[in-house]
């Protein structure tokens, strides 16, 4: 058993509460926490450890930003393709048909908002589904759907 020397120190009450809370969370003594903090403060390689930890965090953030960039690119292409199809295949309406088209559009938009709300509430995400579909081989032997003359590509 190692010998220990007792030392009396004074803490700011707020700092002492943080030490006590950490001791309860980790189920270790307050002395062990203070000893580890002092050892870390006195060790010469603290800055290298901090730099390594920061580097790991920055690498993780970089990967997350890369994934977000990819998601935004997919969303942009999806929206552009939808608008392209919509503009190609939606005929102009006559003046007397516009009122009924607006009413039907408002009804469809309400349905869209309800569906969107349900998907967001359940955690379903289009990009997750898309990546699962792209990552897994197609059930029809991996062949792509044939293009039709209606495809504007």
N, C-alpha and C positions, 0 to 999 in steps of 0.2 A: 504494500500500500504506500502510495506516495505521501510525503508529508506536505501539509499546506500551512501557510502562514495567514493569520487573520489580519485584515486591514479594514479600517473604517473609512468610508467615503461618503460624500454628500451628493445627492442628486436633486435636480429640479423635480418637483412633484409630478409634472406632466411626463417627464422622461421615465421616472420610476414606474408610473402606471403603464407605460408602453412596455417596459421590461417585464413587469408582472404579467401583462396580457400575453406577451410572447412566451413566457415560461409556462403559462397555463395551456396555450395552444399546442406547444411542442412537447409538453409534459416533461420538461427538464427544469433544473433548478435555476434560480436567478443568478447564483454565483457562476454557473456554467456559461450563462449568456454573457455576463460581464467579463469573465475570463476570456471567452472567445473574441469578444469585441476588442479588448485590450491587446490580445495577441495579434489580431488582424491589424490593428492600428500600428503596432510596433514592428511588424514584419516588413522586410525590405521589398518584397515582391508584390505588395498590395496594388501598385499601379499596373503591373503586368497582368495580374488577375482581373483587375477592373477593365483593362483594355481588351483582354480575351473575352470577357463576358459581354462587353459592349460590341465587339466584333461579331459574336454569335447572334446577338440581338439584331444588329444591322443586317447581317446576312439573311436572317429570317424575314425581316421587314422587306428586304429587297425581293425575296421570292414571293411574298404576299403581294407586293406592288406589281410584280411581273404577271401574277395570276389575275389581278384586277385589270391590268392593261389588256390582257387577252380577253377577259370577259367583256370589257367595254368595246373592244374591236368586234367581237361576235355580235353584240347588241347593235352596234352601228350598222354592220352589214345586214343584219336581220331586218332592221327598220328600212334601210335603203331598198332591199329586195321587195319588201312588202309594198312600199310606196310605188316602186316601179310597176309591180303587178297591178296595183290598184289604179294607177294612172292609165295603164295600157287597156285594162279590161272593163273599166267603168265608163259607160257611155254618158254623154251629157243628157241632162233631163230637160224636158219641156217645162215651161212656166207653171202649167196646171199640175204637173206631177211632183214639183218640188216640195209642196206642203206635206203630202203624204210621205215622201222620202225623208223629210226632216223628222216627222213623227216616228217612222220606223227606225231611223237612225238613233233617235233619243232612246227608244225602247231597247235597241241592241246595245247601246252604250251602257245603259243601266245594268243589263245582263252581264256585260263585260266587267263592270266595276264589282258586281257581286262575285263573279268568278275569281277576279283578282284578289278580292278581300279574303275569300276562302283559301286560296293558294298561299297567300302571305301568312294567314293565321296558322296553317298546318305546316308551314316550313318548306313546302314544295317550291322548287326553283327551276325555271326553264333551263338555265345553264347547267345545273347539275344533271337534269334529265338528258340534255344534249350531250354532255361529256360521257354519260353512261352509254348512250346510243352510239356515239362515235368510237368509244374505247372498246365496246364489245363487238365481236364479229356479227354480221347480219345473219338473220336466220335463214335467208334464202341463198346461202352459199357465198355471201360476201359480194354479190353483184350489186352495182348501183342501179337505181331505177332508170329506165330509159328516158331520154329527153323527148318531149313531144314538140310539135311545131308551135305550141302555145307557150313554151318556156322561153322567156326573153333573155337568154344568155348567149 
